[in-house]
Amino acid sequence: MTTTTSTALPTTAATKAAATATAEEGKKSTVDYESFLKLLTAQLRNQDPLAPMDATQFMTQLAQLSTVEQSMKSNDTLTQVLDTLKSSGMRMDMAFLGRKVEVSSDALALTGGKAEAAYTVDGTPASVKLEVLNSAGNVVYGTAGSLQTGRQLFSWNGKTTAGATMPDGQYTLRITAKDKDGKALNSASVITDTVAEVRSVDGATKFVLKNGATVGADTVLSAS
């Protein structure tokens, strides 16, 4: 008499499913809770009747199943917490609305034929060049900057180097500083204005200043 036995589903299949489900925190697993349950059920149905799964092995599978379920619930909870934190952060950023802020930015707004910014240079500069660029990246004005240490002021009347009048709008201040050996020095420009609008762009908070410039909330140095 010939006995026909069905091929048992490998025990490692369920184990791999559990490992896959918990491999990357915060990401959706390719084998979720329902899939794991189906694998375990199929394993029980197709086990070899001459060599059935022992109680210890079965309990191990159930423990793995419970781990997958708890991991999925934890991921859902973490997602909710992150959403809450993002919402809270946005509400906190709204407190800057209408306040005057000092921002680290190379944005330069020309309004009524006047633009102002402050800048600093690390180290002891031997030369400092200040350039105003238009939206196309072309230099419309250039001048030598101060060689003094500490914060310096820059003011532009909207005139090009050739004397032409530029329209009001957004420009960029570029600073090039070098020491006596010709080595480039780090520099930074700072603008001061009032926050007119708060936006959320791709999960990041942006401030629209009264002069029209848009800056990141993380660039704010101080507020008053």
SULLINMO-V349009 format. One record per residue. N is the residue number from 1. RES is the residue in one letter. SS is DSSP state (H for helix, E for strand, L for the rest). NEAR is the number of other C-alpha atoms within 12 Angstrom. Layout:
n & res & ss & near
N & RES & SS & NEAR
N & RES & SS & NEAR
This chain:
n & res & ss & near
1 & M & L & 3
2 & T & L & 4
3 & T & L & 8
4 & T & L & 9
5 & T & L & 14
6 & S & L & 17
7 & T & L & 18
8 & A & L & 23
9 & L & L & 22
10 & P & L & 20
11 & T & H & 29
12 & T & H & 20
13 & A & H & 24
14 & A & H & 35
15 & T & H & 29
16 & K & H & 25
17 & A & H & 31
18 & A & H & 37
19 & A & H & 24
20 & T & H & 27
21 & A & H & 33
22 & T & L & 31
23 & A & L & 21
24 & E & L & 15
25 & E & L & 20
26 & G & L & 20
27 & K & L & 19
28 & K & L & 20
29 & S & L & 25
30 & T & L & 18
31 & V & L & 27
32 & D & L & 30
33 & Y & H & 30
34 & E & H & 21
35 & S & H & 23
36 & F & H & 35
37 & L & H & 26
38 & K & H & 19
39 & L & H & 30
40 & L & H & 35
41 & T & H & 22
42 & A & H & 21
43 & Q & H & 28
44 & L & H & 28
45 & R & H & 18
46 & N & L & 21
47 & Q & L & 23
48 & D & L & 21
49 & P & L & 17
50 & L & L & 14
51 & A & L & 13
52 & P & L & 21
53 & M & L & 23
54 & D & L & 16
55 & A & H & 11
56 & T & H & 11
57 & Q & H & 19
58 & F & H & 21
59 & M & H & 14
60 & T & H & 20
61 & Q & H & 31
62 & L & H & 24
63 & A & H & 20
64 & Q & H & 30
65 & L & H & 33
66 & S & H & 22
67 & T & H & 25
68 & V & H & 34
69 & E & H & 26
70 & Q & H & 19
71 & S & H & 28
72 & M & H & 29
73 & K & H & 21
74 & S & H & 18
75 & N & H & 23
76 & D & H & 18
77 & T & H & 16
78 & L & H & 17
79 & T & H & 18
80 & Q & H & 15
81 & V & H & 15
82 & L & H & 16
83 & D & H & 15
84 & T & H & 14
85 & L & H & 15
86 & K & H & 19
87 & S & H & 18
88 & S & H & 15
89 & G & H & 22
90 & M & H & 24
91 & R & H & 17
92 & M & H & 15
93 & D & H & 27
94 & M & H & 23
95 & A & H & 21
96 & F & H & 30
97 & L & L & 26
98 & G & L & 20
99 & R & L & 24
100 & K & E & 24
101 & V & E & 31
102 & E & E & 29
103 & V & E & 34
104 & S & E & 28
105 & S & L & 35
106 & D & L & 32
107 & A & E & 38
108 & L & E & 43
109 & A & E & 37
110 & L & E & 31
111 & T & E & 22
112 & G & L & 17
113 & G & L & 21
114 & K & E & 23
115 & A & E & 31
116 & E & E & 30
117 & A & E & 34
118 & A & E & 32
119 & Y & E & 39
120 & T & E & 33
121 & V & E & 33
122 & D & L & 25
123 & G & L & 21
124 & T & L & 24
125 & P & L & 29
126 & A & L & 24
127 & S & E & 26
128 & V & E & 34
129 & K & E & 27
130 & L & E & 36
131 & E & E & 30
132 & V & E & 39
133 & L & E & 29
134 & N & L & 25
135 & S & L & 19
136 & A & L & 11
137 & G & L & 15
138 & N & L & 16
139 & V & E & 24
140 & V & E & 29
141 & Y & E & 29
142 & G & E & 27
143 & T & E & 23
144 & A & E & 19
145 & G & L & 30
146 & S & L & 25
147 & L & L & 26
148 & Q & L & 19
149 & T & L & 20
150 & G & L & 18
151 & R & L & 20
152 & Q & E & 24
153 & L & E & 24
154 & F & E & 30
155 & S & E & 27
156 & W & E & 33
157 & N & L & 25
158 & G & L & 31
159 & K & E & 24
160 & T & L & 22
161 & T & L & 19
162 & A & L & 12
163 & G & L & 12
164 & A & L & 13
165 & T & E & 18
166 & M & L & 29
167 & P & L & 21
168 & D & L & 22
169 & G & E & 23
170 & Q & E & 29
171 & Y & E & 36
172 & T & E & 33
173 & L & E & 41
174 & R & E & 35
175 & I & E & 38
176 & T & E & 32
177 & A & E & 33
178 & K & E & 23
179 & D & L & 19
180 & K & L & 15
181 & D & L & 12
182 & G & L & 14
183 & K & L & 17
184 & A & E & 21
185 & L & E & 23
186 & N & L & 20
187 & S & E & 31
188 & A & E & 28
189 & S & E & 34
190 & V & E & 33
191 & I & E & 41
192 & T & E & 34
193 & D & E & 37
194 & T & E & 28
195 & V & E & 34
196 & A & E & 24
197 & E & E & 27
198 & V & E & 30
199 & R & E & 25
200 & S & E & 22
201 & V & E & 15
202 & D & L & 9
203 & G & L & 16
204 & A & E & 19
205 & T & E & 28
206 & K & E & 28
207 & F & E & 38
208 & V & E & 30
209 & L & E & 34
210 & K & L & 26
211 & N & L & 29
212 & G & L & 22
213 & A & L & 30
214 & T & E & 33
215 & V & E & 37
216 & G & E & 29
217 & A & H & 35
218 & D & H & 18
219 & T & H & 25
220 & V & E & 29
221 & L & E & 20
222 & S & E & 19
223 & A & E & 21
224 & S & L & 16
